[in-house]
Amino acid sequence: MGNTWQNSKKKDYYYKKAKYANYYSRASYKLLQLNKKYNIIKNGNSIVDLGASPGGWSQVALEKVGLEGTVVGVDLNKIKPIHEENFFFIQGDFRSSEIREEMDSILNEKADVVISDASPSLTGVKNIDKLKSLDLFESVLEISDSILKNKGNLLIKFFQGDEFNKILKEIKKKFRLVKTTKPNSSRKKSSEMYLLGLGFKN
């Protein structure tokens, strides 16, 4: 099964494209496509990338913010080095108070955009994995409430389910515009979707 997956990955269009462009992940194209469509990240923005490993989204964010912007990536796992001076990586659990304080100290003020392509460690047990995914999603939302600037933007991955539909109404109260979307670069078999919130009402 492992060899089959590896061979399939190597034939994947976005995997090969990412390798050619020196992106750390094919997921870079998800953010590129969504940003092109919705203009989420702008030049000079301060960005927080929650669950940044392996670093593909942080790479794209750095391209979009330019030299005047800042990108802070946070993940439990290490990422390949990103050498831009306006990139800061914090290794740890973004739900902990210590990591939150470290994020705040780097930002100096609140973030223009929070992005998250994070997925939990899955067990293969459907009900457990649903709960873990929902818990991670709600953690990103909670952090976004505290670190997003007024009129800031949020982009976060989620997996479809009844639980998500229940909290979507609450999310819509917090942003001027809320959309659920899926970029072309997402694998067709994947149940992943992306929630986009534009214009945070702080």
C-alpha positions, 0 to 999 in steps of 0.5 A: 500500500505504501509503494502504491501511495508513493507512486500515485503521489509522484504522478500527481500534477500538483506534487510535480509542480510543487517540486519544480517550483521549490514549494515544500508541499503540493498544498501551496497551490491550494493557498495560491488558488484561493488567494487569487480568487478571494484576495485574502493576503495582501502586501504588507500583511502580518500572517499567522500560519497555524499548523504550518508544517511542512511549510508550503503555506508559509512560503506562499504567504511570504511571497504575498506579503512581500518584504514589508509583511510578516509571517509567523508559522506555528507547528508541533513538528519542525519544518524545512528552513525558510530563510527570509528575515520576515519569517518566524517559526515557533515549534509547539502547540498553538493551543498552549498559553506559552506559544500564544504569548510567543506569537503575540511578542513577535506580532507586536499587534494583532494579525491581518490574516490567520491561515490554517491547513492543519489536520489532526493525527488520525486514528482511522476510527471515523467517529474519533477522527471527526471529533479530533478534526472538530476540536482542532477547527474550534481551536483555530477559531478561538485563537483567531478571535483573540489575534485577528485585527478588525477587518482581518481575514481567516482561512481554515481547513475543515472536514464536512459533517453535521457538527460543522454546520451547527457552528457555521451560523456563529462564524457568520456573525463574526465576519462580514462575508463567510464562504465555504470553498474547495480549490481545484488542487484539493484531491477529488477524493478528499472531504476537506473544505476551506472556510473563508471569513473576510472582514472580522468584526472585532 
